Amino acid sequence: MPFKSYWTFAFLIFNAAWCFAEDEHEMEEFLKREYSLSKPYQGVGSAGSSHWELMGDAMVTTDQVRLTPDKQSKQGAVWGRLPCHLTDWEMQVHFKIHGQGKKNLNGDGLAIWYTKERMQKGPVFGNMDNFTGLGVFVDTYPNEEKHLEAQKKRYTPRTQRIFPFVLAMVGNGSISYDHERDGRPTELGGCNAMVRNLKQDTFLFIRYVRRRLTVMIDIDGQHEWRDCLDIPGVRLPKGYYFGASSVTGDLSDNHDIISLKLYQLTVFRSQQEEEEEEEEITIPSVDNFEFLKFGLVDEGMSGIAIFFAVLFSMLGLIFLIVIGLVVYSHWKENRRKRFY
């Protein structure tokens, strides 16, 4: 690499680091207690004396809000009573999933919500299907993998997930969560997170700023956030409710929320950014979601499908070559006749 290129590369790295530092400096956060849930959970679940309401089998103890106990066929939730009208926010979730079940014999997981609807029971981690808003799921049971095993099929190494798995989904009221496929068709992104039966604290970080959704996890006891997903172009309306829910079926776990802490973020915006965000968002959406969805479908191709796709492509290429040779030979023969 020439000397000048070294300087160019160094300048780009320095500039990126400076911009990142400047962005962090310009972003300030303030804890919003009216949207937060933490010990000693004073009045939680009591009518009119708390900002949070319990549903189903959820219960409050001195140490946590237990959404579901380690028993079969339970579902519970905790929902905020106040709609959130913040433009930019950050939710830090302190949670714990533990139980007697062995690996892959536990379920089903928990969800963190920012949705138009609240206090609605349903099949999506204890909440309603066809929800409107954002759901971030900590899925602990591989439904699709078990279904494929029953059919004596397997994932390809490229498409196999490692569970537990964290993923995010944005719904507009008409998009269904595919439980049998663990949300693959509608997920925005995700990461594996081995969160069960850990001695150390486990945290989930959800940030929505400048219409960008970022999810990170801290599960290793190192007090360091690990990237999970980062999606631009996420449009979420104001005035939705925060909540957390969980469900168990034939398999079970304790699903505990220790705290939900919401921070208001104050972010510097240029005049152009302010003008772009003046338009009110009424329906949740994700820019270029069809491209994301297309990519997910491609990832889900089986080995057999890939084999036949390559085979037919090669056969088509050979056919075109043969046709080309035949046409060329006829042209060459006619050209020679014209000279004799």
Solvent accessible surface area in square Angstrom, and as a share of the most:
residue,aa,sasa,rsa
1,M,145,0.65
2,P,92,0.58
3,F,151,0.63
4,K,163,0.69
5,S,41,0.26
6,Y,126,0.48
7,W,163,0.57
8,T,71,0.41
9,F,119,0.50
10,A,52,0.40
11,F,126,0.53
12,L,102,0.51
13,I,99,0.50
14,F,138,0.57
15,N,61,0.32
16,A,62,0.48
17,A,58,0.45
18,W,138,0.48
19,C,62,0.37
20,F,134,0.56
21,A,57,0.44
22,E,63,0.28
23,D,42,0.22
24,E,75,0.34
25,H,153,0.68
26,E,56,0.25
27,M,26,0.11
28,E,97,0.43
29,E,86,0.39
30,F,100,0.42
31,L,63,0.31
32,K,48,0.20
33,R,185,0.67
34,E,59,0.26
35,Y,27,0.10
36,S,17,0.11
37,L,4,0.02
38,S,49,0.31
39,K,108,0.46
40,P,114,0.71
41,Y,9,0.04
42,Q,160,0.71
43,G,25,0.24
44,V,18,0.10
45,G,36,0.35
46,S,53,0.34
47,A,100,0.77
48,G,76,0.73
49,S,71,0.46
50,S,19,0.12
51,H,85,0.38
52,W,7,0.02
53,E,45,0.20
54,L,42,0.21
55,M,23,0.10
56,G,45,0.43
57,D,59,0.30
58,A,12,0.09
59,M,100,0.45
60,V,51,0.29
61,T,43,0.25
62,T,117,0.68
63,D,82,0.43
64,Q,29,0.13
65,V,0,0.00
66,R,51,0.19
67,L,0,0.00
68,T,0,0.00
69,P,29,0.18
70,D,41,0.21
71,K,123,0.52
72,Q,112,0.50
73,S,89,0.58
74,K,59,0.25
75,Q,51,0.23
76,G,2,0.02
77,A,0,0.00
78,V,0,0.00
79,W,1,0.00
80,G,7,0.06
81,R,67,0.24
82,L,67,0.33
83,P,42,0.27
84,C,0,0.00
85,H,116,0.52
86,L,24,0.12
87,T,60,0.35
88,D,6,0.03
89,W,4,0.01
90,E,2,0.01
91,M,2,0.01
92,Q,45,0.20
93,V,0,0.00
94,H,30,0.13
95,F,3,0.01
96,K,64,0.27
97,I,1,0.00
98,H,42,0.19
99,G,12,0.12
100,Q,169,0.75
101,G,23,0.22
102,K,157,0.67
103,K,148,0.63
104,N,45,0.23
105,L,101,0.50
106,N,2,0.01
107,G,0,0.00
108,D,27,0.14
109,G,0,0.00
110,L,0,0.00
111,A,0,0.00
112,I,5,0.03
113,W,2,0.01
114,Y,4,0.01
115,T,0,0.00
116,K,124,0.53
117,E,43,0.19
118,R,56,0.21
119,M,48,0.21
120,Q,87,0.39
121,K,121,0.51
122,G,18,0.17
123,P,88,0.55
124,V,2,0.01
125,F,10,0.04
126,G,1,0.01
127,N,4,0.02
128,M,46,0.20
129,D,33,0.17
130,N,60,0.31
131,F,1,0.00
132,T,16,0.09
133,G,0,0.00
134,L,3,0.02
135,G,0,0.00
136,V,0,0.00
137,F,0,0.00
138,V,0,0.00
139,D,4,0.02
140,T,3,0.02
141,Y,39,0.15
142,P,2,0.01
143,N,28,0.14
144,E,19,0.09
145,E,30,0.13
146,K,63,0.27
147,H,94,0.42
148,L,35,0.17
149,E,89,0.40
150,A,84,0.65
151,Q,90,0.40
152,K,190,0.80
153,K,112,0.48
154,R,224,0.82
155,Y,42,0.16
156,T,35,0.21
157,P,130,0.82
158,R,149,0.54
159,T,13,0.07
160,Q,92,0.41
161,R,23,0.08
162,I,106,0.54
163,F,17,0.07
164,P,10,0.06
165,F,21,0.09
166,V,1,0.01
167,L,1,0.00
168,A,0,0.00
169,M,1,0.00
170,V,13,0.08
171,G,0,0.00
172,N,62,0.32
173,G,33,0.32
174,S,88,0.57
175,I,49,0.25
176,S,60,0.39
177,Y,12,0.05
178,D,47,0.24
179,H,73,0.33
180,E,106,0.47
181,R,93,0.34
182,D,2,0.01
183,G,0,0.00
184,R,26,0.09
185,P,33,0.21
186,T,15,0.08
187,E,14,0.06
188,L,9,0.05
189,G,16,0.15
190,G,25,0.24
191,C,17,0.10
192,N,53,0.27
193,A,0,0.00
194,M,86,0.38
195,V,2,0.01
196,R,36,0.13
197,N,77,0.39
198,L,44,0.22
199,K,205,0.87
200,Q,67,0.30
201,D,78,0.40
202,T,4,0.02
203,F,51,0.21
204,L,0,0.00
205,F,7,0.03
206,I,3,0.02
207,R,46,0.17
208,Y,12,0.04
209,V,13,0.08
210,R,77,0.28
211,R,39,0.14
212,R,98,0.36
213,L,0,0.00
214,T,24,0.14
215,V,0,0.00
216,M,33,0.15
217,I,2,0.01
218,D,13,0.07
219,I,10,0.05
220,D,84,0.43
221,G,35,0.34
222,Q,123,0.55
223,H,160,0.72
224,E,124,0.56
225,W,94,0.33
226,R,92,0.34
227,D,112,0.58
228,C,16,0.10
229,L,13,0.07
230,D,70,0.36
231,I,21,0.11
232,P,72,0.46
233,G,16,0.16
234,V,0,0.00
235,R,75,0.28
236,L,8,0.04
237,P,7,0.05
238,K,110,0.47
239,G,18,0.18
240,Y,13,0.05
241,Y,46,0.18
242,F,7,0.03
243,G,1,0.01
244,A,0,0.00
245,S,0,0.00
246,S,0,0.00
247,V,26,0.15
248,T,4,0.02
249,G,26,0.25
250,D,120,0.62
251,L,47,0.24
252,S,17,0.11
253,D,0,0.00
254,N,20,0.10
255,H,0,0.00
256,D,2,0.01
257,I,0,0.00
258,I,30,0.15
259,S,12,0.08
260,L,1,0.00
261,K,76,0.32
262,L,0,0.00
263,Y,36,0.14
264,Q,56,0.25
265,L,7,0.04
266,T,56,0.32
267,V,21,0.12
268,F,127,0.53
269,R,36,0.13
270,S,47,0.31
271,Q,134,0.60
272,Q,120,0.54
273,E,56,0.25
274,E,91,0.41
275,E,99,0.44
276,E,100,0.45
277,E,45,0.20
278,E,137,0.61
279,E,132,0.59
280,E,143,0.64
281,I,36,0.18
282,T,98,0.57
283,I,109,0.55
284,P,2,0.01
285,S,48,0.31
286,V,18,0.10
287,D,56,0.29
288,N,103,0.53
289,F,42,0.18
290,E,123,0.55
291,F,154,0.64
292,L,60,0.30
293,K,76,0.32
294,F,135,0.56
295,G,31,0.30
296,L,38,0.19
297,V,93,0.53
298,D,56,0.29
299,E,81,0.36
300,G,40,0.38
301,M,70,0.31
302,S,58,0.37
303,G,38,0.37
304,I,125,0.63
305,A,42,0.33
306,I,66,0.34
307,F,122,0.51
308,F,94,0.39
309,A,49,0.38
310,V,80,0.46
311,L,63,0.31
312,F,129,0.54
313,S,74,0.48
314,M,110,0.49
315,L,91,0.45
316,G,33,0.32
317,L,108,0.54
318,I,91,0.46
319,F,128,0.53
320,L,118,0.59
321,I,95,0.48
322,V,74,0.43
323,I,77,0.39
324,G,38,0.37
325,L,113,0.56
326,V,71,0.41
327,V,94,0.54
328,Y,119,0.45
329,S,60,0.39
330,H,117,0.52
331,W,131,0.46
332,K,113,0.48
333,E,67,0.30
334,N,80,0.41
335,R,109,0.40
336,R,134,0.49
337,K,129,0.55
338,R,173,0.63
339,F,143,0.60
340,Y,210,0.80
